[in-house]
Amino acid sequence: MSAHHQSAGRGDPAAQDEKDRQLDRFRAAPEHDALTTDQGVRVDDTDNALRAGTRGPTLLEDFHNREKITHFDHERIPERVVHARGAGAYGYFEAYEPLTEYTCADFLSEAGRRTPVFVRFSTVQGPRGSADTVRDVRGFATKFYTREGNYDLVGNNIPVFFIQDAIKFPDFVHAVKMEPQHEMPTGGTAHDTFWDFASLQPETTHMLMWAMSDRAIPRSFRMMQGFGVHTFRFVTADGRGTFVKFHWKPKLGVHSQIWDEAQITAGRDPDYHRRDLWESIEAGEYPEWELGVQLVPESDEFAFDFDLLDATKIIPEEQVPLRPVGRLVLDRNPQNFFAETEQVAFHTANVVPGIDFTNDPLLQGRNFSYLDTQLIRLGGPNFSQLPVNRPVADVHHNHRDGFGQQVIHPGTNYFPNSLGGGCPAHAGAGGGAGVFRHYAERVDGEKIRVRSESFQDHYSQAALFWNSMADWERRHIVEAFRFELGKVGSVAVRERMVGNLAHVNADLASMVAEGVGVAAPAPVSGINTASSPALSQENLRGEGIRTRKVAVLAADGTDAGQVDAVRERLTARGAIVEVLAALDGSVRSAGNGSLAVDRALPTMASVLYDAVLVPDGKEAVAALSADPAAVRFVEEAYRHGKPLAVLGEGVRLLAEARLPEDVVLGEAAPEFGVLTSNGTASPQDIADALATALEQHRFPRRPGLLN
């Protein structure tokens, strides 16, 4: 653990938050202890079972062997049905200003108040062993350990969902998961059952547009948005309600991989996202998001051309701007993945005073499902006593016994009682603050299995999303639909899905139809032509280049002075610069010095970096040009739209990678993120230009190659 990390977290008790101090009571310190059994009996040998003679049978009386093997055999618990693969971290939420005008939630009541949190990011479809960079929705679940109890904001990186009513959730998950006859594909939706379901449920169309965009293949957890998805309620101390939607915006901007890049990453480093999160926090580069809310007065509930209770719809930011209310910082990694990240239990119904539900039918079903799920996953009703799930608020109730009970409860276990002094008593008896009271809403109607007519528009916001995309974003969406539907064996499913897309955009439907070998559907009238610039990643780039990774390709003869000058310039702005060469160790630099190698080139790939630098050095560039791995590294980086910078002779490697001639010659290079020194620019100038290019993330309009 780095000294920086120690000083920022559990190494310094004064820096610990309330949750971290609570967890100290449960942390083991085995480095100071002798090996024992579960009963505390010290063990002399754990390498050899008790046997009759050196080559005889193992004896049943070896209680240590039996206990050790039995515990190992029972280490696994059922993985989550969805969101099985994840990574998490601790941190804090800091409020910007009091929001008491809208909510009595304590953690939003005071500027500067910090509330401990645990956040878990995840993919939806694949099992725990699937890759991080598959095309999928990402979970973004935040547990606030508030002074009034735990509040869970259980969201995704996409602001809408596939279905409107939770009764369809089992159908959706069965369709999206691996097909039962062969349990394929792992971690992907490009198969018949998913697209059969989606094509028969037009309400999925808006979500599909997001899922086929680059939003479904984020560059990192640190560079993706999060959304509460549903419309919730803020409630004031005097019972007034305001509709609210929650948005997390990353400080580093919203960035994605492209599909070809994501597939290569899955092979090169299937743990790419969880590794990125872990290493960033260990390095002291703490991920940060800003929490914004969209607030809608109850009097405006029906002021929109969609239903606020429909989870397949957004409120465009142009209609209701985001109000920033606080920031989220993750500054501490878990110490044990199973105990913390795997056992953390989120629940949409974990709310605190000041936050309440709406009648969104998907949310209502989630409020039932999460608790039910945790009971089977975590072995019974006492999972809230697990350290990661324990609230920092005091807990008093009459719940008793059950699997996993950790508390010794003396006295009475019923209410009302007189023998226990009437405790625990009703918290609301005195009418004090900090007590949860359900929002008073009049509800009446017939019992009926019918969905509201206001939920029947399935295409207008899908069209809004398409209309809001940049040209390159639209191209990627088309390519994604072609890939996914191209994996579908049923021609009828392809045709039906393309028919749904005709209600979104005629060109989209036609291009997808052409790619999957079906006839283009007839034009549809009345398609939505509105757009929302806030939806395009082109407008969500963020600022700066902190934690962006730059690969320097080196060989014997590389100009180490140039490398040092560029590294100094870029690291001063927060970038990470690593030298790659054919072999680990060091290379001989120009002038017979040496240059340390950070990574061996065969163990890495361009997809693991955000930019590439090729320094000067005739001998070095000749060696790199003769190395297929180096040539491929540059070709891939160009193909994926990443910034490239070359000094002096380094331009020869661009030619070897068969980049377009005008790019190699520098004539059209700068606007496409390819930077050459042309014999005049200094290493510092190139570093500054590379930093500016890195702020653009990638250059998706490059000529000649896939981008």
VOGU-3710 file (C-alpha; in Angstrom, 3 decimals, decimal comma):
1> msahhqsagr> 0,000/0,000/0,000  1,398/3,385/-0,945  2,288/5,972/1,685  -0,086/8,370/-0,043  -2,912/5,914/0,296  -2,094/5,223/3,938  -2,117/8,902/4,838  -5,436/9,411/3,037  -7,304/6,536/4,647  -7,073/3,811/7,230
11> gdpaaqdekd> -3,382/4,363/7,982  -4,217/7,620/9,756  -7,045/7,308/12,322  -7,668/11,045/12,193  -8,454/10,739/8,469  -10,926/7,895/8,873  -14,626/8,515/8,406  -17,302/7,013/10,610  -17,777/3,946/8,419  -14,059/3,176/8,255
21> rqldrfraap> -13,767/3,394/12,038  -16,717/1,020/12,357  -15,065/-1,479/9,980  -11,909/-1,475/12,135  -13,839/-3,550/14,678  -14,188/-6,345/12,121  -10,751/-6,298/10,479  -8,425/-9,192/11,236  -4,678/-8,740/11,741  -3,316/-12,245/11,049
31> ehdalttdqg> 0,280/-11,089/10,597  0,610/-10,930/14,414  -1,034/-14,249/15,284  -0,353/-17,972/15,348  -2,481/-20,280/13,187  -5,558/-21,641/14,974  -8,740/-23,579/14,256  -12,162/-21,875/14,222  -12,339/-22,704/17,937  -9,088/-20,874/18,726
41> vrvddtdnal> -6,941/-23,989/19,135  -3,366/-23,395/17,937  -2,242/-25,629/15,077  1,250/-27,095/14,731  1,082/-28,242/11,075  -1,298/-27,316/8,258  0,706/-28,923/5,441  0,137/-32,582/6,263  -3,040/-34,456/7,165  -2,994/-36,830/10,129
51> ragtrgptll> -2,330/-40,349/8,800  -1,430/-43,807/9,981  2,254/-43,937/9,112  4,029/-41,824/6,531  2,270/-43,582/3,643  -0,888/-44,748/5,412  -4,554/-43,694/5,168  -5,736/-40,288/6,395  -7,499/-40,473/9,732  -11,054/-39,250/10,301
61> edfhnrekit> -10,106/-37,869/13,705  -8,053/-35,081/12,069  -10,472/-32,312/13,059  -8,214/-29,576/11,632  -8,161/-31,206/8,194  -11,946/-31,721/8,273  -12,607/-28,108/9,343  -10,203/-26,649/6,775  -11,614/-28,619/3,841  -15,234/-28,109/4,917
71> hfdheriper> -14,826/-24,352/5,152  -13,145/-24,285/1,734  -15,981/-26,329/0,229  -18,501/-23,750/1,488  -16,639/-20,539/0,554  -18,816/-19,655/-2,395  -22,233/-18,045/-2,198  -24,682/-17,716/-5,111  -23,595/-14,947/-7,433  -26,015/-12,200/-8,297
81> vvhargagay> -28,485/-13,146/-11,027  -27,643/-9,863/-12,751  -24,759/-7,494/-11,980  -22,676/-10,522/-10,961  -19,339/-9,068/-12,071  -18,408/-5,906/-10,255  -15,830/-3,805/-8,461  -16,267/-1,333/-5,639  -14,665/1,253/-3,395  -15,320/3,414/-0,360
91> gyfeayeplt> -15,372/7,184/-0,277  -17,560/10,090/0,671  -20,320/12,296/-0,607  -20,020/16,012/0,144  -23,056/18,268/-0,149  -22,621/21,673/-1,814  -25,537/23,442/-0,150  -28,577/22,764/2,047  -31,505/21,337/0,093  -33,987/21,738/2,954
101> eytcadflse> -36,303/23,632/0,609  -36,940/20,302/-1,121  -35,976/17,492/1,266  -35,405/16,801/4,941  -32,741/14,181/4,108  -30,016/14,823/6,666  -27,077/14,149/4,326  -28,352/16,922/2,015  -29,117/19,430/4,759  -25,777/21,168/5,290
111> agrrtpvfvr> -23,092/22,532/2,968  -19,830/20,635/3,329  -21,303/17,663/5,183  -19,484/14,471/4,251  -21,298/11,144/4,277  -19,365/7,846/3,953  -20,292/5,765/0,901  -19,567/2,447/-0,751  -20,013/2,320/-4,531  -20,208/-0,828/-6,644
121> fstvqgprgs> -19,884/-0,794/-10,433  -20,885/-3,824/-12,468  -21,899/-5,346/-15,770  -25,445/-6,719/-16,066  -25,503/-9,787/-18,291  -22,376/-11,818/-17,688  -21,358/-14,050/-14,762  -18,539/-13,214/-12,367  -15,953/-14,667/-14,759  -16,891/-12,586/-17,798
131> adtvrdvrgf> -14,778/-9,735/-19,183  -15,079/-6,107/-18,113  -15,292/-4,532/-21,575  -18,246/-6,402/-23,060  -21,071/-4,354/-24,581  -23,470/-4,069/-21,677  -25,224/-1,749/-19,282  -23,095/-0,868/-16,242  -24,475/-0,755/-12,727  -23,645/2,306/-10,595
141> atkfytregn> -24,913/1,591/-7,066  -24,134/3,895/-4,140  -24,696/3,104/-0,470  -24,772/6,264/1,668  -24,039/5,528/5,342  -26,049/8,486/6,639  -26,653/9,451/10,261  -30,320/8,552/9,717  -29,672/5,095/8,251  -28,472/3,639/4,965
151> ydlvgnnipv> -29,688/5,133/1,701  -29,065/3,149/-1,503  -29,148/4,908/-4,877  -29,141/1,836/-7,132  -28,612/3,069/-10,673  -26,987/2,405/-14,031  -24,755/4,247/-16,474  -27,749/4,585/-18,820  -30,698/6,731/-17,665  -33,502/4,484/-18,937
161> ffiqdaikfp> -34,340/0,801/-18,791  -35,510/-1,917/-21,199  -38,947/-2,473/-19,680  -41,672/-0,413/-18,026  -43,161/-2,920/-15,592  -41,217/-5,149/-13,197  -43,450/-8,131/-13,951  -41,475/-8,363/-17,226  -38,123/-8,467/-15,444  -37,865/-12,286/-15,251
171> dfvhavkmep> -38,695/-12,473/-18,974  -36,114/-9,832/-19,849  -33,357/-11,444/-17,775  -34,112/-14,937/-19,079  -33,896/-13,580/-22,619  -30,715/-11,541/-22,119  -28,752/-14,194/-20,208  -26,906/-17,077/-21,824  -29,232/-19,381/-23,743  -30,182/-22,369/-21,556
181> qhemptggta> -29,325/-25,172/-23,981  -25,619/-24,273/-24,235  -25,096/-21,304/-21,851  -23,710/-18,993/-24,534  -22,824/-16,228/-25,126  -21,016/-15,142/-21,987  -21,280/-11,434/-21,256  -23,058/-10,417/-24,451  -26,465/-9,811/-26,001  -25,690/-10,826/-29,581
191> hdtfwdfasl> -27,943/-13,878/-29,653  -31,418/-14,922/-30,691  -33,330/-14,982/-27,421  -32,459/-11,417/-26,438  -33,321/-9,926/-29,814  -36,451/-12,043/-30,089  -37,650/-10,542/-26,804  -36,530/-7,008/-27,733  -38,174/-7,088/-31,138  -41,460/-8,199/-29,572
201> qpetthmlmw> -41,296/-5,489/-26,866  -41,085/-2,095/-28,598  -40,688/-0,426/-25,187  -37,061/-1,672/-25,294  -36,219/0,548/-28,290  -35,008/3,628/-26,409  -32,731/1,565/-24,177  -31,435/-0,333/-27,197  -30,282/2,916/-28,779  -28,175/3,644/-25,707
211> amsdraiprs> -26,938/0,055/-25,464  -25,839/0,032/-29,118  -24,013/3,328/-28,632  -20,539/3,668/-27,153  -22,157/4,283/-23,730  -22,258/0,489/-23,362  -18,446/0,174/-23,638  -17,043/2,828/-21,251  -13,345/3,689/-21,158  -13,427/3,180/-17,391
221> frmmqgfgvh> -15,809/3,293/-14,457  -14,221/6,656/-13,649  -15,337/8,067/-16,997  -18,978/7,068/-17,144  -22,140/8,748/-15,995  -24,560/7,268/-13,489  -28,324/7,670/-13,266  -31,005/6,788/-10,727  -33,194/5,794/-13,743  -36,509/6,238/-11,904
231> tfrfvtadgr> -38,371/9,346/-10,849  -38,193/9,540/-7,050  -39,581/12,059/-4,575  -37,894/14,539/-2,317  -40,049/15,215/0,737  -39,692/18,162/3,136  -40,112/18,069/6,897  -43,673/19,352/6,523  -44,588/16,699/3,931  -44,291/18,618/0,637
241> gtfvkfhwkp> -43,141/16,526/-2,314  -41,005/17,294/-5,378  -40,219/14,827/-8,165  -36,485/14,202/-8,546  -34,173/12,395/-10,936  -30,534/11,714/-9,975  -27,489/12,089/-12,257  -23,805/11,372/-11,592  -21,370/13,219/-13,914  -17,675/12,177/-13,878
251> klgvhsqiwd> -15,070/14,876/-13,325  -12,873/13,334/-16,033  -15,593/13,551/-18,665  -17,642/10,817/-20,336  -15,447/8,628/-22,521  -15,813/5,238/-24,165  -13,925/2,617/-26,057  -14,945/1,706/-29,566  -16,145/-1,807/-30,324  -13,007/-3,163/-31,969
261> eaqitagrdp> -10,914/-1,749/-29,139  -13,211/-3,209/-26,465  -12,985/-6,691/-27,980  -9,187/-6,600/-28,033  -9,119/-5,310/-24,459  -11,268/-8,244/-23,312  -8,501/-10,569/-24,460  -5,524/-8,486/-23,356  -6,928/-7,605/-19,926  -10,387/-8,949/-19,029
271> dyhrrdlwes> -10,057/-7,102/-15,684  -9,416/-3,751/-17,361  -12,104/-1,736/-15,561  -11,639/-3,150/-12,085  -7,860/-2,840/-12,417  -8,208/0,788/-13,524  -10,409/1,629/-10,530  -8,146/-0,119/-8,034  -4,877/1,317/-9,367  -6,235/4,851/-9,623
281> ieageypewe> -7,281/4,859/-5,977  -4,016/3,263/-4,838  -2,123/5,987/-6,726  -4,125/8,734/-5,001  -5,949/9,694/-8,204  -9,357/9,526/-6,585  -12,321/9,167/-8,969  -14,869/11,944/-8,605  -18,403/12,578/-9,806  -20,815/15,453/-9,336
291> lgvqlvpesd> -24,357/14,665/-8,258  -26,981/16,667/-10,105  -30,728/16,542/-9,691  -33,623/17,397/-11,950  -36,425/18,814/-9,813  -40,026/18,864/-11,010  -42,808/20,446/-8,929  -45,721/18,117/-8,317  -47,936/20,617/-10,116  -45,960/19,833/-13,315
301> efafdfdlld> -46,423/16,062/-13,135  -48,382/16,039/-16,403  -46,574/18,920/-18,113  -44,450/16,665/-20,361  -45,228/14,697/-23,515  -44,200/11,523/-21,682  -45,044/10,018/-18,298  -42,676/10,760/-15,413  -43,394/7,270/-14,075  -42,117/5,597/-17,263
311> atkiipeeqv> -38,580/4,250/-16,695  -37,976/4,082/-20,472  -38,003/7,908/-20,643  -35,624/10,712/-19,689  -36,352/14,326/-18,880  -34,220/16,167/-21,449  -31,804/18,535/-19,709  -32,919/21,309/-22,016  -36,369/21,059/-20,430  -35,254/20,620/-16,812
321> plrpvgrlvl> -31,601/21,600/-16,273  -29,443/19,727/-13,794  -28,865/21,342/-10,436  -25,472/20,342/-8,936  -25,918/19,373/-5,278  -22,721/17,611/-4,247  -19,700/15,552/-5,176  -18,760/11,897/-4,783  -15,113/10,945/-4,179  -13,822/7,361/-3,952
331> drnpqnffae> -10,611/7,289/-1,921  -10,281/3,835/-0,343  -10,151/0,353/-1,816  -11,736/-2,611/-0,002  -9,413/-4,906/1,924  -11,261/-8,102/1,008  -13,238/-8,461/-2,193  -15,602/-11,140/-0,897  -16,338/-9,577/2,482  -17,014/-6,151/1,029
341> teqvafhtan> -17,612/-5,970/-2,726  -19,301/-9,361/-3,058  -21,346/-9,232/0,149  -22,528/-5,640/-0,152  -26,315/-5,690/-0,476  -28,140/-2,856/-2,225  -31,875/-2,296/-2,172  -33,918/0,420/-3,885  -36,231/0,495/-0,845  -33,353/1,474/1,470
351> vvpgidftnd> -34,401/5,119/1,787  -34,059/7,712/4,532  -36,383/10,465/5,733  -36,769/12,996/2,922  -36,573/10,517/0,016  -39,559/8,471/-1,101  -40,890/6,524/-4,080  -43,278/7,205/-6,922  -45,728/4,773/-8,509  -43,273/3,833/-11,261
361> pllqgrnfsy> -44,221/0,151/-11,823  -40,622/-0,869/-12,474  -39,444/0,794/-9,253  -42,292/-0,746/-7,276  -41,216/-4,212/-8,403  -37,555/-3,540/-7,636  -38,577/-2,554/-4,113  -39,816/-6,131/-3,672  -37,145/-7,978/-5,606  -33,902/-6,744/-4,040
371> ldtqlirlgg> -34,723/-7,826/-0,481  -35,953/-11,172/-1,742  -32,698/-11,672/-3,646  -30,444/-10,859/-0,697  -32,206/-13,428/1,480  -31,095/-16,272/-0,794  -27,679/-14,873/-1,714  -26,553/-14,021/1,807  -28,160/-16,863/3,693  -30,991/-15,330/5,666
381> pnfsqlpvnr> -32,491/-12,156/7,083  -29,435/-10,904/9,023  -27,321/-9,811/6,025  -27,575/-6,190/7,190  -25,276/-7,166/10,067  -22,413/-7,926/7,671  -19,782/-5,214/8,206  -20,083/-3,633/4,749  -23,873/-3,432/5,095  -24,049/-2,168/8,681
391> pvadvhhnhr> -25,426/1,354/9,009  -23,460/3,833/11,095  -26,807/4,874/12,589  -27,931/2,980/15,694  -30,122/-0,076/15,071  -32,884/-1,064/17,511  -35,681/-3,499/16,670  -37,397/-6,707/17,730  -35,979/-8,892/14,941  -34,453/-12,020/16,426
401> dgfgqqvihp> -32,569/-15,200/15,601  -32,154/-16,560/12,059  -29,048/-17,537/10,081  -26,072/-15,289/10,685  -27,356/-13,562/13,822  -24,401/-11,634/15,308  -26,102/-9,816/18,174  -26,921/-11,058/21,684  -30,349/-9,599/22,430  -31,387/-9,569/26,104
411> gtnyfpnslg> -34,894/-8,773/27,298  -38,165/-8,454/25,443  -38,624/-8,960/21,703  -42,125/-7,630/21,070  -44,076/-4,367/20,943  -45,858/-3,042/22,863  -44,223/-4,123/26,079  -43,920/-2,868/29,643  -41,288/-5,317/30,890  -38,660/-3,770/28,643
421> ggcpahagag> -39,599/-0,222/29,490  -41,616/0,035/26,315  -38,412/-0,028/24,213  -37,711/0,153/21,408  -40,452/2,758/21,205  -42,014/4,427/18,180  -39,551/7,024/16,930  -42,348/9,233/15,666  -44,189/9,457/18,971  -42,618/12,803/19,801
431> ggagvfrhya> -42,893/14,211/16,299  -39,120/14,785/16,086  -36,868/15,179/13,072  -35,087/12,260/11,431  -38,099/9,956/11,402  -39,261/8,339/8,164  -42,846/9,161/7,290  -44,287/7,952/4,010  -45,342/10,659/1,608  -49,087/11,189/1,890
441> ervdgekirv> -50,519/10,558/-1,569  -54,124/9,868/-2,436  -54,413/6,671/-4,455  -57,611/5,097/-5,734  -58,685/3,045/-8,720  -59,911/-0,309/-9,894  -57,737/-3,407/-9,614  -56,768/-3,936/-13,230  -53,907/-5,453/-15,289  -53,655/-2,636/-17,813
451> rsesfqdhys> -50,803/-0,239/-18,525  -51,512/3,473/-18,726  -51,995/4,959/-22,192  -49,292/7,471/-21,256  -46,759/4,600/-21,403  -47,511/3,698/-25,033  -45,003/5,942/-26,843  -41,982/3,705/-27,406  -40,127/5,514/-30,176  -40,030/9,308/-29,763
461> qaalfwnsma> -37,198/9,350/-27,224  -35,293/6,676/-29,143  -35,471/9,088/-32,080  -34,414/11,944/-29,788  -31,299/9,988/-28,861  -30,430/9,217/-32,501  -31,006/12,822/-33,557  -28,674/14,019/-30,789  -25,678/11,916/-31,822  -22,626/13,150/-33,702
471> dwerrhivea> -21,938/11,557/-37,089  -19,369/9,151/-35,654  -21,691/8,162/-32,807  -24,410/7,304/-35,327  -21,940/5,251/-37,334  -21,009/3,254/-34,246  -24,678/2,633/-33,426  -25,291/1,257/-36,918  -22,209/-0,957/-36,658  -23,359/-2,241/-33,261
481> frfelgkvgs> -26,820/-3,154/-34,530  -25,246/-4,878/-37,523  -22,918/-6,896/-35,296  -25,605/-7,861/-32,781  -28,369/-8,695/-35,258  -25,816/-10,333/-37,530  -25,332/-12,952/-34,800  -29,062/-13,714/-34,766  -29,981/-16,834/-36,708  -33,675/-16,064/-37,098
491> vavrermvgn> -34,394/-13,908/-40,154  -37,842/-13,141/-38,749  -36,298/-11,623/-35,628  -33,939/-9,495/-37,739  -36,826/-8,245/-39,854  -39,000/-7,466/-36,858  -36,214/-5,548/-35,099  -35,402/-3,529/-38,210  -39,108/-2,773/-38,503  -39,016/-1,274/-35,004
501> lahvnadlas> -36,003/0,856/-35,956  -37,996/2,339/-38,837  -39,995/4,223/-36,187  -36,736/5,778/-34,940  -35,082/6,856/-38,184  -35,450/5,711/-41,783  -31,707/5,889/-42,528  -30,873/3,912/-39,390  -33,344/1,175/-40,312  -32,139/1,060/-43,905
511> mvaegvgvaa> -28,441/0,840/-43,002  -29,027/-1,865/-40,400  -31,253/-3,808/-42,798  -28,577/-3,706/-45,481  -25,960/-4,951/-42,994  -28,004/-7,934/-41,783  -29,384/-9,002/-45,139  -33,066/-8,116/-44,857  -35,243/-5,761/-46,849  -35,435/-2,154/-45,719
521> papvsginta> -38,806/-1,444/-44,087  -41,292/1,023/-45,495  -40,933/4,644/-44,329  -42,857/5,674/-41,216  -44,428/9,092/-40,831  -44,508/11,328/-37,775  -41,015/10,500/-36,503  -39,652/12,801/-33,794  -37,083/15,306/-35,142  -36,084/16,955/-31,848
531> sspalsqenl> -32,569/16,656/-30,410  -30,811/17,108/-27,069  -27,124/18,129/-27,247  -26,618/16,962/-23,638  -26,894/13,343/-24,830  -23,848/13,357/-27,110  -20,476/12,321/-25,712  -18,959/14,947/-27,969  -20,296/17,503/-25,469  -19,205/15,620/-22,327
541> rgegirtrkv> -15,428/15,545/-22,634  -14,440/16,999/-19,264  -11,217/18,873/-18,630  -7,578/17,926/-18,288  -5,656/14,711/-18,853  -5,221/13,331/-15,343  -4,656/9,533/-15,305  -4,545/9,309/-19,112  -1,949/6,724/-20,076  0,702/7,419/-22,714
551> avlaadgtda> 2,825/4,603/-24,165  6,355/5,496/-25,277  7,747/2,965/-27,762  11,486/2,522/-27,264  14,428/0,415/-28,414  18,209/0,622/-28,321  19,145/4,061/-29,629  16,048/5,905/-28,368  16,677/9,539/-27,438  16,261/9,320/-23,648
561> gqvdavrerl> 16,487/13,098/-23,289  13,374/13,501/-25,406  11,559/10,856/-23,386  12,471/12,544/-20,107  11,394/15,966/-21,390  8,033/14,698/-22,632  7,447/12,624/-19,485  8,158/15,590/-17,223  5,765/17,799/-19,174  2,917/15,271/-19,270
571> targaivevl> 3,218/13,975/-15,697  3,081/17,567/-14,455  -0,441/17,620/-15,909  -1,371/14,311/-14,282  -0,820/11,887/-17,180  0,854/8,499/-16,706  3,783/7,876/-19,066  5,179/4,354/-19,503  8,125/3,215/-21,625  7,538/0,006/-23,594
581> aaldgsvrsa> 10,236/-2,051/-25,308  10,613/-5,532/-26,729  12,282/-6,728/-23,513  11,836/-5,666/-19,916  14,660/-3,999/-17,985  16,270/-1,144/-19,924  17,352/-0,100/-23,401  20,541/1,655/-24,460  19,760/5,269/-25,203  21,367/7,542/-27,759
591> gngslavdra> 24,759/8,566/-26,373  25,250/5,172/-24,658  23,176/5,993/-21,612  20,230/3,862/-20,539  16,481/4,246/-20,429  14,430/2,214/-17,966  11,626/0,102/-19,462  8,335/0,085/-17,553  6,599/-2,709/-19,464  7,588/-5,362/-21,964
601> lptmasvlyd> 5,793/-4,647/-25,233  4,566/-8,257/-25,730  2,632/-8,034/-22,429  0,779/-4,863/-23,381  -1,361/-3,495/-26,219  -2,399/-0,115/-27,587  -5,932/-0,627/-26,264  -4,563/-0,297/-22,718  -3,307/3,233/-23,429  -4,851/6,541/-24,425
611> avlvpdgkea> -2,017/7,822/-26,640  1,304/6,763/-28,183  4,651/8,578/-28,465  7,515/7,501/-30,730  10,763/9,339/-29,851  13,634/10,110/-32,229  16,563/7,798/-32,840  17,456/6,276/-36,210  18,624/2,969/-34,774  15,642/2,701/-32,429
621> vaalsadpaa> 13,039/3,511/-35,072  14,608/0,959/-37,429  14,300/-1,699/-34,725  10,705/-0,729/-33,931  9,806/-0,750/-37,640  11,096/-4,317/-37,862  9,058/-5,402/-34,833  5,523/-6,506/-35,837  4,263/-5,839/-32,300  5,388/-2,191/-32,439
631> vrfveeayrh> 3,972/-1,706/-35,935  0,649/-3,211/-34,858  0,676/-1,023/-31,744  0,819/2,146/-33,844  -1,626/0,892/-36,483  -4,200/-0,030/-33,821  -3,825/3,272/-32,000  -4,424/5,149/-35,249  -7,327/2,891/-36,194  -8,956/3,522/-32,826
641> gkplavlgeg> -8,636/7,284/-33,145  -6,051/7,765/-30,388  -3,531/10,630/-30,343  -0,145/9,787/-31,849  3,016/11,885/-31,463  6,343/11,264/-33,203  9,678/13,029/-32,977  12,228/13,122/-35,768  12,862/9,686/-37,275  9,810/8,341/-35,469
651> vrllaearlp> 7,707/9,300/-38,483  9,141/6,255/-40,276  7,170/4,005/-37,936  3,942/5,719/-39,053  4,792/4,861/-42,642  5,597/1,265/-41,683  2,150/1,060/-40,039  0,693/2,118/-43,425  -1,009/5,267/-42,216  -2,386/7,504/-45,015
661> edvvlgeaap> 0,412/9,376/-46,780  -0,863/12,883/-46,031  -1,005/11,968/-42,343  2,550/10,594/-42,377  3,800/13,711/-44,120  2,089/15,864/-41,538  -0,108/17,686/-44,052  -3,452/16,587/-42,552  -2,126/15,270/-39,279  -2,858/17,823/-36,515
671> efgvltsngt> -6,608/17,929/-37,044  -6,622/14,130/-36,832  -4,520/13,946/-33,660  -1,260/12,836/-35,320  1,572/15,136/-34,258  5,006/15,298/-35,861  7,951/17,519/-34,995  8,877/18,291/-38,616  12,373/18,979/-37,351  11,367/22,190/-35,614
681> aspqdiadal> 9,046/21,399/-32,690  10,768/20,714/-29,367  9,873/17,727/-27,168  8,101/20,177/-24,853  6,049/21,527/-27,763  5,093/17,997/-28,800  4,165/17,141/-25,202  1,903/20,194/-24,969  0,271/19,364/-28,300  -0,186/15,748/-27,202
691> ataleqhrfp> -1,829/16,913/-23,976  -4,265/19,048/-25,965  -5,031/16,080/-28,209  -5,550/13,832/-25,176  -8,218/16,201/-23,897  -10,216/15,297/-27,033  -9,972/11,613/-26,018  -9,983/10,360/-29,598  -10,297/11,558/-33,204  -13,168/9,632/-34,754
701> rrpglln> -13,091/11,346/-38,164  -9,689/10,142/-39,310  -9,368/9,216/-42,991  -8,696/5,804/-44,374  -9,157/3,466/-41,446  -11,793/2,212/-38,991  -12,325/4,658/-36,127
//
